[in-house]
């Protein structure tokens, strides 16, 4: 569904081109809003899906990394990990973010406890990164 009256194929193409141009400029929030407004599935935009997944992991990980245990918003690593149990893509992102924060032992713990494999990390890489 579009906001345009009498929507036709040309309008839909223009709307999709607008979203793709914004993706090139890393305007993820605007792209997400436009997808919702125009009724497009975000599954058609893997870069946007990846960004949303990373944002979810980052939000919960920050409740562990940035909050003090006495803070009511604090969430221990075990609780963060439990949220993503059974979702290897998210657990891979969790491991990567822990490594970026220099928390190697914790990343290894997540890796081992969830029986992640190297193949899980390969699947999480963007297609352009596999040719490095």
GROMACS elastic network, one bead per residue, 0.5 to 0.9 nm:
[ bonds ]
;  ai    aj funct       b0    kb
    1     4     6  0.85657   500
    1     7     6  0.84180   500
    1    37     6  0.79504   500
    1    38     6  0.57088   500
    1    39     6  0.52807   500
    1    40     6  0.82502   500
    2     5     6  0.76012   500
    2     6     6  0.89968   500
    2     7     6  0.67685   500
    2    11     6  0.88430   500
    2    12     6  0.81622   500
    2    37     6  0.69804   500
    2    39     6  0.67515   500
    3     7     6  0.82197   500
    3    37     6  0.74808   500
    3    38     6  0.68677   500
    4     7     6  0.55852   500
    4    11     6  0.79283   500
    7    10     6  0.79670   500
    7    11     6  0.59891   500
    7    12     6  0.72261   500
    8    11     6  0.55009   500
    8    12     6  0.64827   500
    8    13     6  0.88210   500
    9    12     6  0.50884   500
    9    13     6  0.61221   500
    9    14     6  0.85914   500
   10    13     6  0.51270   500
   10    14     6  0.61962   500
   10    15     6  0.86518   500
   11    14     6  0.50162   500
   11    15     6  0.61327   500
   11    16     6  0.86010   500
   12    15     6  0.50594   500
   12    16     6  0.61733   500
   12    17     6  0.85511   500
   12    38     6  0.84761   500
   13    16     6  0.51199   500
   13    17     6  0.60781   500
   13    18     6  0.85718   500
   14    17     6  0.50357   500
   14    18     6  0.61597   500
   14    19     6  0.87272   500
   15    18     6  0.51003   500
   15    19     6  0.64047   500
   15    20     6  0.87495   500
   15    34     6  0.82762   500
   15    35     6  0.89726   500
   15    38     6  0.76637   500
   16    19     6  0.51205   500
   16    20     6  0.62042   500
   16    21     6  0.86466   500
   16    35     6  0.86601   500
   16    40     6  0.85713   500
   17    20     6  0.50178   500
   17    21     6  0.61045   500
   17    22     6  0.85755   500
   18    21     6  0.51772   500
   18    22     6  0.62571   500
   18    23     6  0.86520   500
   18    31     6  0.85493   500
   18    34     6  0.89038   500
   19    22     6  0.51272   500
   19    23     6  0.61913   500
   19    24     6  0.87998   500
   19    27     6  0.89611   500
   19    30     6  0.81440   500
   19    31     6  0.54568   500
   19    32     6  0.86610   500
   19    34     6  0.70464   500
   19    35     6  0.76612   500
   20    24     6  0.64244   500
   20    25     6  0.88952   500
   20    31     6  0.81120   500
   20    45     6  0.82833   500
   21    24     6  0.51747   500
   21    25     6  0.66579   500
   21    26     6  0.89515   500
   21    27     6  0.88869   500
   22    25     6  0.50689   500
   22    26     6  0.63381   500
   22    27     6  0.52443   500
   22    28     6  0.73684   500
   22    30     6  0.73940   500
   22    31     6  0.64046   500
   23    27     6  0.56939   500
   23    28     6  0.63196   500
   23    30     6  0.88362   500
   23    31     6  0.67379   500
   23    45     6  0.86838   500
   23    47     6  0.75704   500
   23    48     6  0.75885   500
   24    27     6  0.76695   500
   25    28     6  0.84517   500
   26    29     6  0.86906   500
   26    31     6  0.88982   500
   27    30     6  0.55875   500
   27    31     6  0.63055   500
   27    32     6  0.88099   500
   28    31     6  0.50170   500
   28    32     6  0.61031   500
   28    33     6  0.85963   500
   28    47     6  0.87228   500
   28    48     6  0.63593   500
   28    51     6  0.74717   500
   28    52     6  0.86609   500
   29    32     6  0.51761   500
   29    33     6  0.62766   500
   29    34     6  0.86842   500
   29    48     6  0.89585   500
   30    33     6  0.51024   500
   30    34     6  0.61335   500
   30    35     6  0.85897   500
   31    34     6  0.51029   500
   31    35     6  0.60786   500
   31    36     6  0.85869   500
   31    42     6  0.89485   500
   31    48     6  0.76229   500
   32    35     6  0.51908   500
   32    36     6  0.63282   500
   32    37     6  0.86217   500
   32    42     6  0.73895   500
   32    48     6  0.73406   500
   33    36     6  0.51940   500
   33    37     6  0.60632   500
   33    38     6  0.85650   500
   34    38     6  0.58349   500
   34    39     6  0.80752   500
   34    40     6  0.81388   500
   35    38     6  0.53102   500
   35    39     6  0.57216   500
   35    41     6  0.65722   500
   35    42     6  0.64718   500
   36    39     6  0.50922   500
   36    40     6  0.63812   500
   36    41     6  0.78122   500
   36    42     6  0.83378   500
   37    40     6  0.79077   500
   40    43     6  0.85777   500
   40    44     6  0.78640   500
   41    44     6  0.59037   500
   41    45     6  0.79527   500
   42    45     6  0.53386   500
   42    46     6  0.74724   500
   42    48     6  0.67673   500
   42    49     6  0.64154   500
   43    46     6  0.61289   500
   43    48     6  0.81336   500
   43    49     6  0.65163   500
   44    48     6  0.87783   500
   44    49     6  0.86592   500
   45    48     6  0.54356   500
   45    49     6  0.64569   500
   45    50     6  0.88188   500
   46    50     6  0.60247   500
   46    51     6  0.84825   500
   47    50     6  0.51570   500
   47    51     6  0.62051   500
   47    52     6  0.87320   500
   47   126     6  0.86449   500
   48    51     6  0.50276   500
   48    52     6  0.62301   500
   48    53     6  0.86577   500
   49    52     6  0.51528   500
   49    53     6  0.62235   500
   49    54     6  0.86481   500
   50    53     6  0.51166   500
   50    54     6  0.61636   500
   50    55     6  0.85291   500
   50   126     6  0.88522   500
   51    54     6  0.51415   500
   51    55     6  0.60757   500
   51    56     6  0.86641   500
   52    56     6  0.62240   500
   52    57     6  0.87588   500
   53    56     6  0.51894   500
   53    57     6  0.64095   500
   53    58     6  0.85769   500
   53    89     6  0.85348   500
   53    90     6  0.69037   500
   53    93     6  0.83056   500
   54    57     6  0.52125   500
   54    58     6  0.59539   500
   54    59     6  0.85098   500
   54    90     6  0.76997   500
   54    93     6  0.66729   500
   54    94     6  0.84829   500
   55    59     6  0.60112   500
   55    60     6  0.87475   500
   56    59     6  0.52283   500
   56    60     6  0.65534   500
   56    61     6  0.85775   500
   56    90     6  0.86273   500
   57    60     6  0.54546   500
   57    61     6  0.59400   500
   57    62     6  0.84603   500
   57    80     6  0.83369   500
   57    84     6  0.85535   500
   57    90     6  0.67143   500
   57    91     6  0.83905   500
   57    93     6  0.69647   500
   57    94     6  0.62037   500
   57    97     6  0.85091   500
   58    61     6  0.50435   500
   58    62     6  0.59338   500
   58    63     6  0.86716   500
   58    93     6  0.86998   500
   58    94     6  0.77933   500
   58    97     6  0.76330   500
   59    62     6  0.53444   500
   59    63     6  0.67094   500
   60    63     6  0.51524   500
   60    64     6  0.69284   500
   60    65     6  0.89726   500
   60    75     6  0.74982   500
   60    80     6  0.60892   500
   60    83     6  0.88903   500
   61    64     6  0.51768   500
   61    65     6  0.61526   500
   61    66     6  0.82852   500
   61    75     6  0.81277   500
   61    76     6  0.87331   500
   61    77     6  0.74370   500
   61    80     6  0.65522   500
   61    81     6  0.89831   500
   61    94     6  0.74543   500
   61    97     6  0.82727   500
   61    98     6  0.84274   500
   62    66     6  0.51838   500
   62    67     6  0.71932   500
   62    74     6  0.87549   500
   62    75     6  0.87030   500
   63    66     6  0.58120   500
   63    67     6  0.54661   500
   63    68     6  0.86017   500
   63    73     6  0.64092   500
   63    74     6  0.51319   500
   63    75     6  0.53763   500
   63    76     6  0.77355   500
   63    77     6  0.88783   500
   63    80     6  0.84795   500
   64    67     6  0.59302   500
   64    68     6  0.78833   500
   64    69     6  0.82728   500
   64    73     6  0.87818   500
   64    74     6  0.58256   500
   64    75     6  0.50995   500
   64    76     6  0.53270   500
   64    77     6  0.60099   500
   64    80     6  0.76728   500
   65    68     6  0.81232   500
   65    74     6  0.85952   500
   65    75     6  0.88266   500
   65    76     6  0.86968   500
   65    77     6  0.86202   500
   65   101     6  0.89587   500
   66    74     6  0.82183   500
   67    70     6  0.81602   500
   67    71     6  0.62876   500
   67    72     6  0.87245   500
   67    73     6  0.69365   500
   67    74     6  0.52345   500
   67    75     6  0.79966   500
   68    71     6  0.53174   500
   68    72     6  0.86670   500
   68    73     6  0.84927   500
   68    74     6  0.61945   500
   69    72     6  0.78267   500
   69    73     6  0.85025   500
   69    74     6  0.55748   500
   69    75     6  0.77484   500
   69    76     6  0.78979   500
   70    73     6  0.85909   500
   70    74     6  0.72037   500
   71    74     6  0.53632   500
   72    75     6  0.83887   500
   75    78     6  0.80949   500
   75    79     6  0.60837   500
   75    80     6  0.66112   500
   76    79     6  0.53077   500
   76    80     6  0.64104   500
   76    81     6  0.86335   500
   77    81     6  0.59387   500
   77    82     6  0.83879   500
   77   106     6  0.84299   500
   78    81     6  0.50519   500
   78    82     6  0.60297   500
   78    83     6  0.87524   500
   78   110     6  0.88798   500
   79    83     6  0.63849   500
   80    83     6  0.53162   500
   80    84     6  0.70054   500
   80    94     6  0.89124   500
   81    84     6  0.54550   500
   81    85     6  0.62190   500
   81    91     6  0.72649   500
   81    94     6  0.80721   500
   81   110     6  0.72604   500
   81   114     6  0.89627   500
   82    85     6  0.50412   500
   82    86     6  0.87738   500
   83    86     6  0.88971   500
   83    87     6  0.88979   500
   84    87     6  0.53691   500
   84    88     6  0.76607   500
   84    89     6  0.88034   500
   84    90     6  0.61220   500
   84    91     6  0.62023   500
   84    94     6  0.89226   500
   85    88     6  0.75122   500
   85    90     6  0.85638   500
   85    91     6  0.74223   500
   85   114     6  0.74083   500
   86    90     6  0.89333   500
   86    91     6  0.84096   500
   86   114     6  0.80375   500
   87    90     6  0.56119   500
   87    91     6  0.63703   500
   87    92     6  0.87954   500
   88    92     6  0.59603   500
   88    93     6  0.85390   500
   88   114     6  0.81935   500
   88   116     6  0.70434   500
   88   120     6  0.65104   500
   88   121     6  0.86320   500
   88   124     6  0.87709   500
   89    92     6  0.52300   500
   89    93     6  0.64437   500
   89    94     6  0.87310   500
   89   120     6  0.69845   500
   89   121     6  0.78159   500
   89   123     6  0.77381   500
   89   124     6  0.59579   500
   90    93     6  0.50616   500
   90    94     6  0.61520   500
   90    95     6  0.86885   500
   90   124     6  0.87919   500
   91    95     6  0.61907   500
   91    96     6  0.85918   500
   91   110     6  0.74267   500
   91   111     6  0.78424   500
   91   114     6  0.80752   500
   91   116     6  0.81984   500
   92    95     6  0.50781   500
   92    96     6  0.61888   500
   92    97     6  0.86200   500
   92   110     6  0.88084   500
   92   111     6  0.78687   500
   92   116     6  0.78263   500
   92   120     6  0.70041   500
   92   121     6  0.61047   500
   92   124     6  0.71077   500
   93    97     6  0.60836   500
   93    98     6  0.85099   500
   93   121     6  0.86656   500
   93   124     6  0.78670   500
   94    97     6  0.52145   500
   94    98     6  0.61731   500
   94    99     6  0.86548   500
   94   107     6  0.75595   500
   94   110     6  0.81145   500
   95    98     6  0.51077   500
   95    99     6  0.61972   500
   95   100     6  0.86401   500
   95   103     6  0.89648   500
   95   104     6  0.85103   500
   95   106     6  0.79747   500
   95   108     6  0.74592   500
   95   109     6  0.89321   500
   95   110     6  0.66764   500
   95   111     6  0.69422   500
   96    99     6  0.51060   500
   96   100     6  0.62129   500
   96   101     6  0.86993   500
   96   107     6  0.74131   500
   97   101     6  0.62716   500
   97   102     6  0.87213   500
   97   103     6  0.86385   500
   97   107     6  0.83028   500
   98   101     6  0.50219   500
   98   102     6  0.63862   500
   98   103     6  0.50943   500
   98   104     6  0.67054   500
   98   105     6  0.88722   500
   98   106     6  0.69358   500
   98   107     6  0.54888   500
   99   103     6  0.53078   500
   99   104     6  0.52968   500
   99   105     6  0.86871   500
   99   106     6  0.83517   500
   99   107     6  0.61952   500
   99   108     6  0.89332   500
  100   103     6  0.74159   500
  100   104     6  0.86253   500
  101   104     6  0.82396   500
  102   105     6  0.87678   500
  103   106     6  0.55321   500
  103   107     6  0.62805   500
  103   108     6  0.87522   500
  104   107     6  0.50713   500
  104   108     6  0.61101   500
  104   109     6  0.85643   500
  105   108     6  0.50558   500
  105   109     6  0.61453   500
  105   110     6  0.87617   500
  106   110     6  0.63304   500
  106   111     6  0.85746   500
  107   110     6  0.52206   500
  107   111     6  0.61845   500
  107   112     6  0.86962   500
  108   112     6  0.60908   500
  108   113     6  0.84698   500
  109   112     6  0.51896   500
  109   113     6  0.59015   500
  109   114     6  0.83688   500
  110   113     6  0.52950   500
  110   114     6  0.60354   500
  110   115     6  0.83765   500
  110   116     6  0.82561   500
  111   114     6  0.56205   500
  111   115     6  0.61205   500
  111   116     6  0.52458   500
  111   117     6  0.78483   500
  112   115     6  0.51418   500
  112   116     6  0.65756   500
  112   117     6  0.89622   500
  113   116     6  0.79816   500
  116   119     6  0.80832   500
  116   120     6  0.63054   500
  116   121     6  0.81938   500
  117   120     6  0.53139   500
  117   121     6  0.70195   500
  117   122     6  0.89980   500
  118   121     6  0.52048   500
  118   122     6  0.63687   500
  118   123     6  0.88637   500
  119   123     6  0.62739   500
  119   124     6  0.86949   500
  120   123     6  0.52823   500
  120   124     6  0.64621   500
  121   124     6  0.50937   500
  121   125     6  0.65288   500
  122   125     6  0.53938   500
  122   126     6  0.86445   500
  122   130     6  0.77333   500
  123   126     6  0.79117   500
  123   127     6  0.88625   500
  124   127     6  0.89694   500
  125   128     6  0.80604   500
  125   129     6  0.61484   500
  125   130     6  0.66791   500
  126   129     6  0.53965   500
  126   130     6  0.69299   500
  127   130     6  0.55465   500
  127   131     6  0.76328   500
  128   131     6  0.60560   500
  128   132     6  0.78219   500
  129   132     6  0.56594   500
